[in-house]
């Protein structure tokens, strides 16, 4: 086959063009649509990516985040609510949605989320409406949150208004709706929302704003509450009543709009605005600040004794059933706020006071007030935390009680004359000596030397052990086993709460009950987690307790405690501690550091302390004793606490007998015992003295001079009866010296004994700083220790003072009487 040659391809001739350029027209509508489409795709792409990313960053639903921190409630001795504990949120929990009034539920639905029971966590119609509002007015100008979304925000997210947070809110809302029913979500919301004025949840709000139970709210009240959570400060009726009323009427209008109520019902509610609880009364209704010192004691007992954590106390919704008696507690608070119950100080630094009142039959505290003003939550509670020396109120605990238990009696006689043990030389508050006196008289006039001698007689260890059995926890075996223990010379000191429990054993027939402020604790689910069963022990014979009580009745009837007298039987003891003269700062200054009164009736026991928190040369009490202001406070509190309670006497137990005794010997009267020195005294069976008094002698004296007859003297004589002191004294002259046989040399007239009255009720003795009681420990001979016949007491030498003395409440505790 022969190839045929191809013809060359012709190049096409370009068309002829005009010299004029033609302008193409742009189709702007199409162009705008095109650009919009591109932007929309881009925005959707980026937006979906961001939304996906934000959704992944959203926190997962943690059920513990929905566990609402609920308020712990405190109830008094009659199970009436008096206080709440909450960690910045006053919240009480509603357990069932049905207990929330229907009008209140509907009010919330009308103003917050009318379609709540229809949607699945998101209201798309509302969402679109909010989007346009945010575009035109700026992001965050209008919300579209359903009740579910609000719960999510409150439980899982921060309150910031960002698009990221909004996306996460939507995602979590859908999840929440899948995990809970509508009623459960609604109830969680109602329990969590904030109403202002410190109230969280509808139940707390009902109490805070109206002082009533949630179930008792009417339509008018419900409308006001429903309008508050949107902006609690803005709508608060306490801040702007007019604005709050406008908001309330808006809620009522919404309820009409959505068919929850009729127009007539709304108009009626509008014309009857709710009556708000006055702020002054609101504290009482919510219980946030009632009986603060008692509440502090409850918190401390929960933590220290029962291991309840602070988190449980403030967030766990516990129900704590306490022992407080509102009548006694209020009386104590009033008494300590009354200026008339305190002496005037030199400046603005207040003289402080504290009181603890217990029911001695079971150890339950009825009142605790730890200061004149409550300024710091869980600060110093002087009623329970104080460590100050108790002075003479300790004598029944460490001396007279154990002495009676050992078989000594109210008629036991010791000689009140100067005595010294090593370097320790006790003295009496008034500088005088009474001579031969009984235990009853020594307690009646708070005689220090008698108490020290008696402790030496029974043994310091005996007194120490007895005090420990009565619940004095601060006793120190290394520091307190010394004779100053008789006068309350404790190294650490003690407080009204522990002293009240100790005296309670005397009042309670010899049975000591551990003091406590809690009866029961119930958790949020109704389980009892603490059922208090206080320790109880028989610490002395019933006859011992009664004899001690009878002696202490004498103190109040005719001794240093007359200001505590009531229209019912009262037993009590005063105590005052002097400034430590061994401290240079106080040399030359006469005054007192601490003043106490411990007393009880057949129903209650109470102890009052008074003094400065920090004692110095400018801050001490002058002419203030345990029998003055403290006894006055005690009487004021007990009078109100026992108002309406029929007076009754202390029960005299079997085994108590009466006998006449010679009060100068403690023995049975002899034929020579002057009638004025014979008293009817009480004894435990088996302790009535069997011997006859031997302290009186008949002496033949000169009828004119009164001097003993001398052999060969022709003057007319007469026979007279004189006191024959078992152990002669020298030095200071006791008050009964003029009863002894006269000598040729006239005996110096003793200082006139000043009777104890309402204005003269001192009973203190010199003190040491920092609780130091270091002395030469006396040997317990088992005999009454007196100055040996024919010798004077040794010159007093300073007691050993440890370095680092302090005047703080915890350490300013020198021994006094």
Secondary structure, 3 states (H helix, E strand, C coil): CCCCCCCCCCCCCCCCCCCCCCCCCCCHHHHHHHHHHHHHHHHHHHHHHHHHHHHHHCCCCCHHHHCCCECEEEECCCCCEEEEECCCCEECCCCCHHHCCHHHHHHHHHHHCCCCCCCCCCCHHHHHHHHHHHHHHCCCCCCCCCHHHHHHHHHCCCCCCCHHHHHHHHHHHHHHHHHCCHHHHHHHHHHHCEEECCEECHHHHHHHHHCCCHHHCCHHHHHHHHHHCCCHHHHCCCCCHHHHHHHHHHHHHHHHHCCCCCHHHHHHHHCCCCCCCCHHHHHHHHCCCCCHHHHHHHHHHHHHHHCCCHHHHHHECCEEEECCCHHHHHHHHHHHHCHHHCCCCCCCCCCEEEEEEEECCCCEEEEEECCCCCCCCCCCCHHHHCCECCHHHHHHHHHHHHHHHCCCCCCCEEEECCCCECCECCCCCCCCCCEEEEHHHHHHCCCHHHHHHHHHHHCHHHHHHHHHHCCCCCCCCCCCCCHHHHHCCCCCCECHHHHHHHHHHHHCCCEEECCECEEEEECCCCCEEEECCCCEEECCCHHHHHHHHHHHHHHHHHCCCHHHCCCCCCEEEEEEEECCCCCHHHCCCCCEEEEEEEEECCCCEEEEEEECCCCECCECECCCCHHHHHHHHHHHHHHHHCCCCCCCCCCCCCCEEEEEEECCCCCECCCCCCHHHEEEEEEECCCCCCCECCCEEEEEEECCCCCECCCCCCCCEEEEEEECCCCCCCCCCCCCHHHECCCCCCCCCCCCCCCCECCECCCCCCCCHHHCCECCCCCCCCCCCCCCCCCCCCCCCCCECCCCCCCCCCCCCCCCC
